[in-house]
């Protein structure tokens, strides 16, 4: 009887885990953003872009930055990219900068992906994962929102519909706030 009970618990745990795991591949219908009570300065970093040029977060002070950690092998990351490209084109003139930080992959692989997808926003290489560690990234995709003053104002973990009305409204609110 104990073995049967343990077996049922194990099967239930597998089913729950499977349902939870499956949620990671579908954009959530709501735009959940984790916000801290007091906005703290976003951790500073310097990474190379695909051309080898150094890029620093502070270079974008005065802009709202959507800082996305991703990898080419991450299906949800790949799914988010077209919507982020659309946001960069549409909201860039209003002060939005999309920075995509690739997690531990080589420049040739990442460059091929960027060319194939026609991405125009800056893609940075975090070859050792040091910046991801500084931001305490625990899974991909992970997106951090930085206001015009350089304060970390939101965290979004997992796949989101960046082209949806809720995401756009949230970003427009950040863009409307002047420092």
C-alpha positions as CSV (number, residue, x, y, z in Angstrom):
1,X,0.0,0.0,0.0
2,X,2.9,2.4,0.8
3,X,4.5,1.6,-2.5
4,X,1.2,2.3,-4.4
5,X,0.8,5.7,-2.5
6,X,4.4,6.7,-3.3
7,X,3.9,5.7,-6.9
8,X,0.7,7.9,-7.1
9,X,2.6,10.8,-5.6
10,X,5.4,10.4,-8.1
11,X,3.0,10.3,-11.0
12,X,1.2,13.4,-9.8
13,X,4.5,15.2,-9.4
14,X,5.5,14.3,-12.9
15,X,2.2,15.6,-14.3
16,X,2.4,18.8,-12.4
17,X,6.0,19.4,-13.5
18,X,5.0,18.6,-17.1
19,X,2.2,21.2,-17.0
20,X,4.5,23.7,-15.4
21,X,7.3,23.0,-17.9
22,X,4.9,23.4,-20.8
23,X,3.9,26.9,-19.7
24,X,7.5,28.0,-20.5
25,X,6.9,27.6,-24.2
26,X,3.8,29.7,-24.5
27,X,3.7,33.4,-24.0
28,X,1.8,34.4,-21.0
29,X,-1.4,36.3,-21.7
30,X,-0.7,38.8,-18.9
31,X,2.4,40.9,-18.7
32,X,3.9,40.1,-15.3
33,X,6.7,42.3,-14.2
34,X,8.5,41.8,-10.8
35,X,9.1,45.2,-9.3
36,X,11.1,46.1,-6.2
37,X,9.8,48.8,-3.9
38,X,12.9,50.9,-4.3
39,X,14.5,51.0,-7.7
40,X,18.2,50.3,-7.3
41,X,20.9,51.1,-9.8
42,X,21.2,48.4,-12.5
43,X,24.5,46.6,-12.2
44,X,27.0,48.2,-14.6
45,X,28.8,46.1,-17.2
46,X,30.9,46.2,-20.3
47,X,30.6,43.5,-23.0
48,X,31.7,43.3,-26.6
49,X,29.2,43.5,-29.4
50,X,29.3,41.2,-32.4
51,X,31.9,43.6,-34.1
52,X,34.1,43.4,-31.0
53,X,33.4,46.9,-29.8
54,X,32.9,47.5,-26.1
55,X,29.4,48.4,-25.0
56,X,28.6,49.7,-21.5
57,X,25.2,49.9,-19.9
58,X,26.0,53.5,-18.9
59,X,26.3,54.4,-22.6
60,X,22.5,54.2,-22.7
61,X,21.8,56.5,-19.8
62,X,18.8,58.7,-20.8
63,X,17.2,55.7,-22.6
64,X,14.9,53.0,-21.3
65,X,16.8,49.8,-21.7
66,X,15.2,46.4,-22.2
67,X,18.1,44.1,-21.3
68,X,17.4,40.5,-22.4
69,X,19.5,37.5,-21.6
70,X,19.1,34.7,-24.1
71,X,20.8,31.9,-26.1
72,X,20.3,30.4,-29.6
73,X,19.5,27.0,-28.1
74,X,16.6,28.5,-26.0
75,X,13.3,28.0,-27.9
76,X,11.4,30.7,-25.9
77,X,14.3,33.1,-26.4
78,X,14.1,32.5,-30.2
79,X,10.4,33.1,-30.1
80,X,10.7,36.4,-28.3
81,X,13.2,37.9,-30.7
82,X,10.9,39.1,-33.5
83,X,8.7,41.0,-31.1
84,X,11.7,42.6,-29.5
85,X,12.9,43.7,-32.9
86,X,9.5,45.2,-33.6
87,X,9.7,47.1,-30.3
88,X,13.2,48.4,-31.0
89,X,12.0,49.8,-34.3
90,X,8.8,51.2,-33.1
91,X,9.8,52.6,-29.7
92,X,13.5,53.3,-30.4
93,X,12.7,56.8,-31.6
94,X,10.9,57.4,-28.3
95,X,14.0,56.3,-26.3
96,X,13.8,52.5,-26.0
97,X,17.0,50.5,-26.4
98,X,16.9,46.8,-26.7
99,X,20.1,45.1,-25.6
100,X,20.3,41.3,-26.1
101,X,23.0,39.6,-24.0
102,X,23.9,36.2,-25.4
103,X,24.7,33.7,-22.7
104,X,27.9,31.8,-23.2
105,X,27.9,31.2,-26.9
106,X,30.5,32.0,-29.6
107,X,30.4,35.0,-31.9
108,X,30.1,32.9,-35.1
109,X,27.0,31.1,-33.9
110,X,25.4,34.3,-32.5
111,X,26.3,36.3,-35.6
112,X,24.7,33.7,-37.9
113,X,21.5,33.7,-35.8
114,X,21.3,37.5,-35.8
115,X,21.8,37.7,-39.6
116,X,19.2,34.9,-40.2
117,X,16.6,36.7,-38.0
118,X,17.5,40.2,-39.4
119,X,18.0,41.6,-35.9
120,X,19.0,45.3,-35.8
121,X,19.4,45.9,-32.0
122,X,22.7,45.5,-30.3
123,X,23.7,41.9,-29.4
124,X,26.3,41.5,-26.8
125,X,28.4,38.5,-25.9
126,X,28.6,37.3,-22.3
127,X,31.1,34.5,-23.0
128,X,31.8,33.7,-19.4
129,X,28.3,34.4,-18.0
130,X,29.7,37.0,-15.6
131,X,27.1,39.6,-16.4
132,X,24.3,37.0,-16.1
133,X,25.7,36.2,-12.7
134,X,25.8,39.8,-11.7
135,X,22.1,40.1,-12.6
136,X,21.4,36.8,-10.9
137,X,19.9,35.2,-14.0
138,X,18.5,31.8,-13.1
139,X,17.0,30.8,-16.4
140,X,16.5,32.0,-20.0
141,X,15.0,34.2,-21.3
142,X,15.4,36.8,-18.5
143,X,14.6,40.4,-19.2
144,X,15.5,43.4,-17.0
145,X,14.0,46.8,-17.5
146,X,16.2,49.8,-16.7
147,X,14.8,53.4,-16.6
148,X,16.3,56.5,-18.0
149,X,18.3,57.2,-14.8
150,X,19.9,53.7,-14.9
151,X,17.7,52.2,-12.2
152,X,16.6,48.6,-12.4
153,X,12.8,48.9,-12.3
154,X,11.5,45.5,-13.5
155,X,12.3,41.9,-14.1
156,X,10.5,39.6,-16.4
157,X,11.4,35.9,-16.3
158,X,10.4,33.5,-19.1
159,X,8.7,34.0,-22.4
160,X,6.5,37.1,-22.8
161,X,4.5,38.6,-25.7
162,X,6.5,41.7,-26.1
163,X,4.3,42.8,-29.0
164,X,1.2,42.7,-26.8
165,X,-0.8,45.7,-25.6
166,X,0.2,45.2,-22.0
167,X,3.9,45.1,-22.7
168,X,3.7,48.1,-24.9
169,X,1.7,50.0,-22.3
170,X,4.2,49.2,-19.6
171,X,7.1,50.3,-21.8
172,X,5.3,53.5,-22.9
173,X,4.9,54.3,-19.2
174,X,8.6,54.0,-18.6
175,X,9.3,56.0,-21.7
176,X,6.9,58.8,-20.6
177,X,8.7,59.2,-17.3
178,X,11.4,61.8,-17.5
179,X,14.4,61.7,-15.2
